[in-house]
């Protein structure tokens, strides 16, 4: 069973009120969520409380969860909001990443002048375009991996995921800035070609500026180059081979992907034998009462 299949199974179990399924989901995701929260909240106890609130928020919003969306990304999105609420309430600061990758979860909100129906239509259209562009990006990335063009992949990841400027990318990778510009141009042309082949008339032709914005947004939200847990596990064990070893180091250290870093820290804690059973039990005890309400529209609230 793949990780995605396991997630879907747990979701269905939880929707049916399974306490065992709920405990398994907590055990599965608690470590990586806590690693992320603790890197942004100085107080360990407060970070753990925010993670606990995240799981409760997940149950409260379960009726709105789309199974086509990554469960991990959904949980991290809720966690981000909980962290923001905590920081606003406490007046605390948090570590600012050099890249903009930490802003992947930002979502556009409709104008106050828009009617609910207008906002819904626009949201549906935007979601369809994002899904299409995500498919195209994955196709582009797979093509680069199949050809072993990992330097090109690193360049466009820094451009679109980390939102770095051409000159900064050239500096980080020790390549000519004109080469960076060429890789970016070819990537945008390839994206346009894939869209054309898919008859993506709704997306339309993109200028380079539009491509920057659209591709960056989808790349961040869909996490199209995030590493699998199995890859991070091999990296941690020292058995990951090239070219994936160098690419993994790049994704973690140069791009600084916050979610992959959190996953790696979680795996490191598991490797060191850290026992999360006590806090896991606390989270379960504080949230299990919401299971009986997960199917009730009246129980919904914002994450």
C-alpha positions in Angstrom: 0.0 0.0 0.0 1.4 3.4 -1.0 1.5 6.3 1.4 -1.4 8.0 -0.5 -3.5 4.8 -0.3 -2.8 4.5 3.4 -3.9 8.1 3.9 -7.1 7.5 2.0 -7.8 4.4 4.0 -7.3 6.3 7.3 -9.5 9.1 6.1 -12.4 6.7 5.4 -11.9 5.0 8.7 -12.0 8.4 10.5 -15.1 9.5 8.6 -16.7 6.3 9.9 -15.8 7.3 13.5 -12.8 4.9 13.9 -10.8 5.8 17.0 -8.0 3.4 15.9 -7.8 5.1 12.5 -7.6 8.5 14.2 -4.8 7.4 16.5 -2.9 6.0 13.5 -3.2 9.3 11.7 -1.9 11.2 14.7 1.0 8.8 15.0 1.8 9.1 11.3 1.9 12.9 11.1 2.6 14.2 14.6 6.4 14.1 14.4 6.8 16.0 11.2 4.2 18.6 12.2 6.0 19.1 15.6 9.4 19.5 13.9 7.9 22.2 11.7 6.2 24.0 14.6 9.3 23.8 16.9 11.4 25.5 14.2 9.1 28.5 14.3 7.9 28.7 17.9 10.4 29.2 20.7 8.4 27.4 23.4 8.4 23.6 22.9 5.2 23.4 25.0 3.5 26.0 22.9 4.6 24.3 19.7 3.1 21.0 20.9 -0.2 22.8 21.7 -0.3 24.3 18.2 0.1 20.8 16.7 -2.7 19.6 19.0 -4.9 22.4 17.7 -4.0 21.4 14.2 -5.3 17.9 14.6 -8.5 19.3 16.1 -8.8 21.8 13.2 -8.4 18.9 10.8 -11.3 17.0 12.3 -13.5 20.2 12.4 -12.8 20.7 8.6 -12.9 17.1 7.5 -16.2 17.4 5.6 -14.5 20.0 3.4 -11.3 17.9 2.8 -10.8 17.0 -0.9 -9.3 13.4 -1.2 -7.5 14.5 -4.4 -5.4 16.8 -2.2 -2.3 15.6 -0.4 -3.2 14.9 3.2 0.2 16.0 4.4 -0.1 19.3 2.6 -3.5 19.9 4.0 -2.3 19.2 7.6 0.7 21.6 7.1 -1.7 24.2 5.7 -3.8 24.1 8.9 -0.6 24.1 11.0 0.6 27.2 9.2 -2.7 29.0 10.1 -2.4 27.9 13.7 1.2 29.1 14.0 0.2 32.5 12.5 -2.7 32.8 15.0 -0.3 31.9 17.9 2.3 34.4 16.8 -0.2 37.2 16.4 -1.7 36.5 19.8 1.7 36.3 21.6 3.4 39.0 19.7 6.3 36.6 19.1 8.6 36.6 16.1 9.7 33.6 14.1 12.7 32.5 12.0 12.4 34.1 8.5 13.6 31.8 5.8 15.9 33.3 3.2 13.8 31.8 0.4 10.1 32.5 -0.1 9.3 28.7 0.0 7.8 29.2 3.4 4.9 31.1 1.8 3.7 28.1 -0.3 0.4 27.9 1.7 -0.8 31.4 0.9 -4.2 31.3 -0.7 -6.0 34.2 -2.5 -9.1 35.5 -1.0 -12.0 37.0 -3.0 -12.6 40.7 -3.1 -15.2 42.0 -0.7 -17.0 43.4 -3.7 -17.5 40.0 -5.2 -20.7 38.0 -4.6 -20.3 34.5 -3.3 -21.3 33.0 -6.7 -18.7 35.2 -8.5 -16.0 34.1 -6.0 -17.0 30.4 -6.4 -16.8 30.6 -10.2 -13.4 32.3 -10.1 -12.2 29.8 -7.5 -13.4 26.8 -9.6 -11.7 28.2 -12.7 -8.5 28.9 -10.8 -8.5 25.4 -9.3 -8.9 23.8 -12.8 -6.0 25.9 -14.2 -3.8 25.1 -11.2 -4.5 21.4 -11.6 -3.7 21.5 -15.3 -0.5 23.5 -14.7 0.6 21.1 -11.9 0.2 18.2 -14.4 2.4 20.0 -16.9 5.0 20.9 -14.3 5.3 17.2 -13.2 5.7 16.3 -16.8 8.5 18.8 -17.3 10.2 17.7 -14.1 10.0 14.0 -15.0 11.4 14.8 -18.4 14.4 16.6 -16.8 15.0 13.6 -14.4 14.7 11.1 -17.1 17.4 12.9 -19.1 19.6 13.3 -16.0 19.4 17.1 -16.4 19.5 17.7 -12.7 21.4 21.0 -13.0 18.5 22.4 -15.2 16.1 21.1 -12.6 18.0 22.9 -9.8 17.9 26.1 -11.8 14.2 26.1 -12.4 13.5 25.0 -8.8 15.4 28.0 -7.5 13.7 30.3 -9.9 10.1 29.0 -9.4 10.1 27.4 -6.0 12.6 29.5 -4.1 11.7 32.6 -6.1 15.3 33.6 -6.6 16.5 36.0 -9.2 18.6 34.9 -12.2 21.8 36.5 -10.8 21.3 34.8 -7.4 20.7 31.4 -9.0 23.9 31.8 -11.1 25.8 32.7 -7.9 24.4 29.7 -5.9 25.1 27.2 -8.6 28.3 28.8 -9.9 27.0 29.0 -13.5 26.8 31.8 -16.0 23.7 34.1 -15.6 23.0 33.8 -19.4 22.9 30.0 -18.9 20.2 30.5 -16.2 18.2 32.8 -18.4 18.4 30.2 -21.2 17.2 27.3 -19.0 14.3 29.5 -17.7 13.3 30.4 -21.3 13.4 26.8 -22.5 11.4 25.7 -19.4 8.7 28.3 -20.1 8.6 27.3 -23.8 8.3 23.6 -22.8 5.4 24.4 -20.4 3.7 26.3 -23.2 4.2 23.3 -25.6 2.7 20.9 -23.1 -0.3 23.2 -22.5 -0.8 23.5 -26.2 -0.7 19.7 -26.6 -3.3 19.4 -23.9 -5.5 22.0 -25.7 -5.4 24.1 -22.6 -7.2 27.1 -24.1 -8.4 28.2 -20.7 -4.9 28.9 -19.5 -3.8 30.8 -22.6 -0.4 32.0 -23.5 1.8 33.2 -20.7 4.3 36.0 -20.8 7.5 35.4 -18.8 6.2 37.6 -16.0 2.9 35.6 -15.9 4.8 32.3 -16.0 6.9 33.4 -13.0 3.8 34.1 -11.0 1.6 31.2 -12.1 4.3 28.5 -12.1 5.7 29.6 -8.8 2.2 29.6 -7.2 1.4 26.1 -8.4 4.9 24.8 -7.7 4.7 26.0 -4.1 1.2 24.7 -3.5 1.5 21.4 -5.2 5.1 20.7 -3.9 6.0 19.1 -7.3 9.6 18.5 -6.3 9.2 17.6 -2.6 11.1 14.4 -1.7 9.5 11.1 -0.7 9.9 9.9 2.9 11.6 6.8 1.5 14.2 9.1 -0.3 14.8 11.1 2.9 15.1 7.8 4.8 17.8 6.6 2.4 19.6 9.9 2.7 19.5 9.7 6.4 21.0 6.2 6.3 23.7 7.3 3.9 22.7 4.8 1.2 21.2 7.3 -1.3 23.2 7.3 -4.5 24.0 9.9 -7.1 22.5 11.9 -8.7 19.7 11.8 -6.1 22.2 12.4 -3.2 23.3 15.7 -4.6 19.8 16.7 -5.5 18.5 15.9 -2.1 21.2 17.9 -0.4 20.4 20.8 -2.8 16.6 20.6 -2.0 17.2 20.6 1.7 20.2 22.9 2.1 20.0 25.3 -0.8 16.2 25.5 -1.5 15.5 25.0 2.2 12.1 23.3 1.6 10.5 23.7 5.0 8.3 20.6 4.7 11.0 18.3 3.6 13.3 19.6 6.3 10.5 18.9 8.9 10.1 15.4 7.5 13.9 14.8 7.7 14.0 16.0 11.3 11.1 13.7 12.1 13.0 10.8 10.7 16.1 11.8 12.6 14.1 11.8 15.9 12.7 8.3 15.0 16.2 7.1 14.3 17.4 8.4 17.7 14.5 6.6 19.4 12.6 9.6 20.5 9.2 8.5 22.0 6.3 10.6 21.1 3.7 8.3 22.6 3.0 10.5 25.6 2.2 13.6 23.6 0.5 11.5 20.9 -1.8 10.1 23.6 -2.5 13.6 24.8 -3.5 14.8 21.3 -5.7 11.7 20.9 -7.5 12.3 24.2 -8.1 16.0 23.5 -9.4 15.4 20.0 -11.2 12.0 20.0 -14.4 13.7 21.1 -14.7 15.4 17.8 -14.9 12.1 15.9 -18.6 11.9 16.5 -19.2 15.2 14.8 -17.0 14.9 11.7 -20.0 14.3 9.5 -22.2 17.0 10.9 -22.3 20.3 8.9 -23.0 22.1 12.2 -19.6 21.1 13.5 -17.6 22.7 10.7 -15.4 25.7 11.5 -12.4 27.3 9.9 -9.0 25.7 10.4 
